Amino acid sequence: MNINYPIKFEPILKHKIWGGEKLKALFNKKSTRNDIGESWEISDVNNNVSIVNNGVLKGTSLKTLLETYKGDLVGEKIYKVFGNDFPLLIKFIDAKEALSIQVHPNDELAKTRHSSFGKTEMWYVMQAEEEGNLIVGFNKNSSKEEYVNNLEEKKLLDILNVEKVKKGDVYFIPTGRIHAIGAGVLLAEIQQTSDITYRVYDWDRVDDEGNERELHTELALDTIDYAAQEKYDTAYEKELNKATKLVDCNYFTTNLIVVDGEVVMDNSTKDSFVIYMCVEGEVTIEYDKSNKEKLVKGETVLMPASFKNYRLKSSEKSKLLEVYIKNI
């Protein structure tokens, strides 16, 4: 038995010391709080499992979908590898203030230390204030010793790479790459299913009770890649009504599709679910001749692996991030 419609989930909103109001104001996420840092759109993280909020499966958990539909939901190869664990975590992030400077472990370290997957991720910038920036990697080759010295002397920024960003910028963040989202940046994040973060510096912030957040200085030392890269952002050329490759790694493939008019989708060669994140405008997914599912900016939908043919339609230049797994 197949799922015969696109699946939407109830967003899981995360209150953060650095969060703001854009996820409510721009994406209509429902909350009475003004410190919404993250909207987990699709999640299988323990105690944060997404719940369907549309169609006949409304109220069903992602875990139950996996247990029931297996390869028809995620793809046969993916199900053989991950079983009843969904492999990706999909988010929107609003940084009113800068996030902590942090790093994520690879699969091997995460499995040994936390019985978890590692955390390779990517960012697509949806909006940035005039001074909005990201910290990504080092500005020159460094070492553990230099890093520790700068950290202890509160001069870590002297050796880190800070980049001013704008809408449409893309960054791939492999495990081991030190990073932080700066104040005034709103972005979409695609990552492995993992909530393992090593926080190395948090700007000396304290909470309402005067407590600093936990740092993971020692754990991070053997995680960080101290080599600098010549270039950190991802260059790409947009093509109208075609999939433009942004990231293609072992954990996920992400394309940008600019929809203006109609795009006929044929996923018969994919053995994977497909996720669409609407990052600009509004797109209608037409399927089974007369059925439709509308996707507006700030919304996410999961197309089951058994769902092969449909059309994407928009009366304006709308943008979707298309996410699936092919390298498995």
C-alpha positions in Angstrom: 0.0 0.0 0.0 1.4 3.4 -1.1 0.9 6.9 0.3 -0.9 8.7 -2.5 -0.4 12.3 -1.6 2.4 14.8 -0.6 3.0 14.8 3.2 3.2 17.9 5.3 4.2 17.9 9.0 3.5 20.1 12.0 6.5 22.3 12.5 8.4 21.7 15.8 9.4 25.2 17.0 12.6 25.6 19.1 13.0 28.6 21.5 16.6 29.8 21.5 18.5 32.5 23.3 19.5 33.8 19.9 16.0 33.4 18.2 13.7 36.0 16.8 10.3 36.6 15.3 10.9 36.1 11.5 9.7 32.5 11.5 6.3 33.8 12.8 6.2 37.0 10.8 7.4 35.7 7.4 6.5 32.0 7.5 3.4 32.1 9.7 4.8 29.6 12.3 2.4 29.6 15.2 3.8 30.7 18.5 3.2 33.3 21.3 7.0 33.5 21.9 9.4 36.0 20.3 12.5 33.8 20.5 11.8 31.2 17.9 15.2 30.2 16.6 14.4 27.0 14.6 11.4 25.4 12.9 12.1 21.7 12.6 10.1 20.8 9.4 10.9 17.1 9.2 12.5 15.4 12.2 13.1 11.9 13.5 15.3 13.1 16.4 14.4 11.3 19.7 11.6 13.2 21.5 11.2 15.4 18.4 9.5 13.2 15.9 7.4 15.0 13.3 3.6 14.5 13.1 1.6 14.6 9.8 -0.7 17.6 9.6 -2.5 17.0 6.3 -4.7 14.4 4.6 -5.9 11.1 5.8 -2.7 10.4 7.7 -3.0 13.5 9.8 -1.9 12.9 13.4 0.5 10.0 12.3 4.1 10.2 13.4 7.0 10.0 10.9 8.2 6.9 12.8 4.9 5.2 12.3 5.0 6.1 8.6 8.4 4.5 8.3 7.3 1.3 10.2 4.2 1.1 8.0 5.3 2.1 4.5 9.1 1.3 4.7 10.7 1.5 1.2 7.6 2.9 -0.3 8.1 6.0 1.8 11.9 6.5 1.7 13.2 4.2 -1.0 14.2 0.5 -0.8 18.0 1.1 -0.6 17.5 3.8 2.0 15.2 1.6 4.1 17.8 -1.2 4.0 20.4 1.1 5.4 18.4 3.2 7.9 15.4 1.0 8.7 12.9 2.9 10.8 15.1 5.9 11.2 14.6 8.9 8.9 18.1 10.0 7.7 17.6 13.8 7.4 16.6 16.7 9.6 15.1 19.7 7.8 15.0 23.1 9.4 14.4 26.8 8.9 16.6 29.0 11.2 16.2 32.6 12.3 19.3 34.1 14.0 18.3 37.4 15.6 21.6 37.2 17.4 24.6 35.1 16.5 24.6 31.4 17.2 27.5 29.9 19.2 30.7 29.0 17.4 30.4 25.2 17.0 31.5 22.1 15.2 29.9 18.7 14.6 31.6 15.3 14.8 31.8 12.8 11.9 29.9 9.5 11.9 32.7 7.5 13.5 33.2 9.9 16.4 29.4 10.4 16.9 28.8 6.7 17.0 31.6 6.0 19.5 30.8 8.9 21.8 27.0 9.4 21.4 25.6 6.3 19.6 24.4 8.8 16.9 25.0 9.8 13.3 27.4 12.6 12.6 26.2 15.9 11.4 27.0 17.0 7.8 24.8 20.0 6.8 24.2 22.7 4.3 22.8 26.2 4.4 20.7 28.2 1.9 20.4 31.8 2.9 16.8 33.1 2.5 17.4 36.6 3.9 20.2 38.5 5.4 20.3 41.9 7.1 22.9 44.4 5.8 25.6 43.2 8.2 24.5 39.5 8.2 27.4 37.1 8.1 28.4 33.5 8.7 31.5 32.1 10.3 32.8 29.2 8.1 36.2 27.5 8.7 39.6 29.2 9.2 41.0 32.2 7.4 44.4 30.4 7.2 45.7 27.0 8.0 45.7 26.6 11.8 46.6 24.0 14.3 45.2 22.6 17.6 47.7 24.6 19.5 47.0 27.9 17.8 43.3 27.3 18.1 43.5 26.6 21.9 45.7 29.7 22.5 43.3 32.0 20.6 40.3 30.4 22.4 41.8 31.0 25.8 42.8 34.6 25.0 39.3 35.2 23.5 40.8 36.0 20.1 39.2 33.1 18.3 37.7 35.4 15.6 41.2 36.4 14.6 41.8 33.0 12.9 38.2 32.3 11.7 36.8 33.0 8.3 33.9 35.5 8.4 31.8 36.0 5.3 29.1 38.7 4.6 26.2 36.9 3.0 23.1 37.7 0.9 19.9 35.9 -0.2 20.7 32.8 -2.3 24.1 32.1 -0.9 24.9 28.4 -0.3 27.3 26.9 2.1 28.2 23.2 2.6 29.3 22.4 6.2 31.0 19.0 6.4 31.7 17.5 9.8 34.8 19.1 11.4 34.3 22.5 9.9 33.9 25.1 12.6 31.0 27.5 11.9 28.3 29.9 13.2 25.3 31.6 11.8 25.6 35.4 12.4 23.0 37.8 13.6 20.4 38.9 11.0 20.5 35.7 8.9 17.5 33.6 8.0 18.2 30.3 6.3 17.2 26.8 5.3 19.3 24.0 6.8 19.5 20.4 5.5 21.5 18.0 7.7 21.9 14.4 8.8 19.5 13.3 11.5 21.6 14.3 14.5 21.4 16.8 17.3 25.1 16.5 18.3 26.8 19.9 18.5 30.1 20.8 20.2 29.7 24.4 21.3 33.2 26.0 21.6 32.4 29.7 22.2 29.1 31.4 23.0 30.0 35.1 23.1 30.0 35.0 27.0 26.2 35.0 27.0 24.1 34.1 30.0 20.5 33.1 30.3 17.8 34.9 32.4 19.2 33.2 35.5 22.7 34.3 34.8 23.9 30.9 33.6 26.3 30.3 30.7 25.4 27.5 28.2 27.6 24.4 28.3 30.8 24.4 26.2 32.4 21.3 24.8 36.0 22.5 24.4 37.7 19.1 24.9 35.3 17.1 22.7 35.8 19.6 19.9 39.6 19.5 19.7 39.8 16.1 17.9 36.8 17.0 15.8 37.9 20.2 14.2 39.5 20.3 10.7 42.2 23.0 11.1 42.9 23.4 7.4 41.7 26.5 5.6 39.9 26.3 2.2 40.4 28.7 -0.7 36.6 29.1 -1.0 33.8 28.2 1.3 30.6 29.2 -0.5 29.1 27.2 -3.3 28.9 28.7 -6.8 25.9 27.9 -9.0 24.0 29.2 -12.0 20.2 29.2 -11.8 18.2 27.8 -14.7 14.5 28.4 -15.1 12.3 25.3 -14.7 15.3 23.0 -14.3 17.1 21.5 -11.3 20.4 23.3 -10.5 22.8 21.2 -8.4 23.8 22.9 -5.1 25.2 20.0 -3.0 25.8 16.4 -3.8 27.3 14.4 -1.0 27.0 10.9 0.6 24.3 12.1 2.9 22.0 14.1 0.6 21.6 15.8 -2.7 20.1 19.3 -2.9 19.0 21.1 -6.0 17.4 24.5 -6.6 14.4 24.6 -8.9 13.2 28.0 -10.1 9.6 27.4 -11.1 7.9 29.8 -13.6 5.0 28.1 -15.3 5.1 24.3 -15.2 7.8 21.8 -14.5 7.0 18.1 -15.2 8.7 15.9 -12.6 9.6 12.2 -13.4 11.3 10.5 -10.4 11.2 7.0 -11.9 15.0 6.7 -11.7 15.1 7.8 -8.1 15.0 5.3 -5.3 14.4 8.0 -2.7 11.9 10.2 -1.1 12.0 13.8 -2.3 11.6 16.9 0.0 10.7 20.3 -1.2 11.3 23.4 0.8 9.7 26.5 -0.6 12.3 29.4 -0.2 10.5 31.9 -2.3 7.1 32.5 -3.8 4.4 29.8 -4.0 4.2 26.5 -5.9 1.4 24.1 -6.5 2.1 20.4 -6.8 -0.4 18.8 -9.1 -0.8 15.0 -9.0 -3.2 12.2 -10.0 -4.8 14.4 -12.7 -6.9 16.8 -10.5 -5.3 16.7 -7.0 -3.2 19.6 -5.7 -1.0 20.5 -2.8 0.0 24.2 -2.4 3.4 25.0 -1.0 4.2 28.6 0.1 7.4 30.2 1.3 8.5 28.7 4.6 6.7 25.4 4.0 8.1 21.9 3.5 6.6 18.8 1.9 7.7 15.1 1.7 7.1 13.3 -1.5 7.1 9.5 -0.8 9.5 7.4 -2.9 6.6 5.6 -4.5 5.4 9.0 -5.8 7.0 9.2 -9.3 5.1 11.7 -11.5 3.7 15.1 -10.8 3.9 18.7 -11.9 5.2 21.8 -10.2 3.3 25.0 -11.1 3.8 28.6 -10.3 2.5 31.9 -11.8 5.7 33.7 -10.6 9.4 32.9 -10.3 9.2 30.7 -7.2 12.1 28.8 -5.7 12.2 25.3 -4.2 15.0 23.4 -2.6 14.7 19.8 -3.8 16.4 17.3 -1.4 16.8 13.5 -1.8 19.4 10.8 -1.3 21.2 9.1 -4.2 24.7 8.3 -3.0 24.0 5.3 -0.9 
